[in-house]
């Protein structure tokens, strides 16, 4: 069973669309959309386990230019 999460991203002014486009190409990302509100981009991602999810966020997503902050929200099934 895979681990899924939403990653809420704040970007530099005017960078949301470019950030969303670049993140959408990362393996493990199933959706990346620029939005309005307190966050600029919302990403849906999945990985085999929590450790791989963490590596995806830190090594890949946070490396995209223009990102100022991320918040990862793992999906839980209650």
C-alpha positions as a Markdown table, in Angstrom:
| # | Residue | x | y | z |
|---|---|---|---|---|
| 1 | Unk | 0.0 | 0.0 | 0.0 |
| 2 | Unk | 1.3 | 3.4 | -0.9 |
| 3 | Unk | 1.6 | 6.5 | 1.3 |
| 4 | Unk | -0.2 | 9.6 | -0.2 |
| 5 | Unk | 0.1 | 13.2 | 0.8 |
| 6 | Unk | -0.9 | 16.7 | -0.1 |
| 7 | Unk | 2.0 | 19.1 | -0.2 |
| 8 | Unk | 1.0 | 22.8 | 0.3 |
| 9 | Unk | 3.5 | 25.2 | -1.2 |
| 10 | Unk | 4.2 | 28.9 | -0.9 |
| 11 | Unk | 6.2 | 30.4 | -3.7 |
| 12 | Unk | 7.9 | 33.7 | -4.5 |
| 13 | Unk | 5.6 | 36.2 | -6.0 |
| 14 | Unk | 4.7 | 35.4 | -9.6 |
| 15 | Unk | 6.3 | 31.9 | -9.5 |
| 16 | Unk | 3.3 | 29.7 | -8.8 |
| 17 | Unk | 2.5 | 28.6 | -12.4 |
| 18 | Unk | 6.2 | 27.8 | -13.2 |
| 19 | Unk | 6.6 | 25.9 | -9.9 |
| 20 | Unk | 3.4 | 23.8 | -10.5 |
| 21 | Unk | 4.6 | 22.9 | -14.0 |
| 22 | Unk | 8.0 | 21.8 | -12.9 |
| 23 | Unk | 6.7 | 19.8 | -9.9 |
| 24 | Unk | 4.2 | 18.0 | -12.1 |
| 25 | Unk | 7.2 | 16.3 | -13.9 |
| 26 | Unk | 8.6 | 14.8 | -10.7 |
| 27 | Unk | 8.1 | 11.0 | -10.4 |
| 28 | Unk | 5.7 | 10.3 | -7.5 |
| 29 | Unk | 3.7 | 13.5 | -8.1 |
| 30 | Unk | 0.2 | 12.7 | -9.2 |
| 31 | Unk | -1.2 | 16.3 | -9.4 |
| 32 | Unk | 0.2 | 19.8 | -9.1 |
| 33 | Unk | -2.0 | 22.9 | -9.4 |
| 34 | Unk | -1.6 | 26.5 | -8.7 |
| 35 | Unk | -4.3 | 27.9 | -6.5 |
| 36 | Unk | -5.4 | 31.0 | -4.7 |
| 37 | Unk | -5.4 | 31.5 | -0.9 |
| 38 | Unk | -2.6 | 31.1 | 1.7 |
| 39 | Unk | -0.8 | 28.6 | -0.5 |
| 40 | Unk | 0.2 | 29.1 | -4.1 |
| 41 | Unk | 0.5 | 25.4 | -5.3 |
| 42 | Unk | -1.1 | 22.2 | -4.0 |
| 43 | Unk | 0.5 | 18.9 | -4.9 |
| 44 | Unk | -0.7 | 15.4 | -4.5 |
| 45 | Unk | 2.1 | 12.8 | -4.2 |
| 46 | Unk | 2.6 | 9.2 | -3.4 |
| 47 | Unk | 5.4 | 7.0 | -2.4 |
| 48 | Unk | 6.0 | 3.4 | -1.2 |
| 49 | Unk | 6.5 | 4.5 | 2.4 |
| 50 | Unk | 6.9 | 7.5 | 4.7 |
| 51 | Unk | 10.7 | 7.6 | 4.3 |
| 52 | Unk | 10.4 | 7.7 | 0.5 |
| 53 | Unk | 7.7 | 10.4 | 0.8 |
| 54 | Unk | 10.1 | 12.4 | 2.9 |
| 55 | Unk | 12.9 | 12.0 | 0.4 |
| 56 | Unk | 10.6 | 13.0 | -2.4 |
| 57 | Unk | 9.6 | 16.2 | -0.6 |
| 58 | Unk | 13.1 | 17.2 | 0.6 |
| 59 | Unk | 15.3 | 16.1 | -2.4 |
| 60 | Unk | 12.9 | 16.8 | -5.3 |
| 61 | Unk | 10.1 | 19.1 | -4.4 |
| 62 | Unk | 12.0 | 21.5 | -2.2 |
| 63 | Unk | 14.7 | 21.8 | -4.8 |
| 64 | Unk | 12.4 | 23.5 | -7.3 |
| 65 | Unk | 13.4 | 27.1 | -7.7 |
| 66 | Unk | 10.9 | 29.7 | -6.5 |
| 67 | Unk | 9.6 | 27.7 | -3.4 |
| 68 | Unk | 9.7 | 29.5 | -0.1 |
| 69 | Unk | 7.9 | 27.0 | 2.2 |
| 70 | Unk | 6.3 | 23.6 | 2.1 |
| 71 | Unk | 3.8 | 21.8 | 4.4 |
| 72 | Unk | 3.3 | 18.1 | 3.9 |
| 73 | Unk | -0.1 | 16.6 | 4.9 |
| 74 | Unk | -0.1 | 12.8 | 4.8 |
| 75 | Unk | -3.5 | 11.2 | 3.8 |
| 76 | Unk | -5.0 | 9.0 | 6.6 |
| 77 | Unk | -7.8 | 6.5 | 6.2 |
| 78 | Unk | -9.8 | 6.5 | 9.4 |
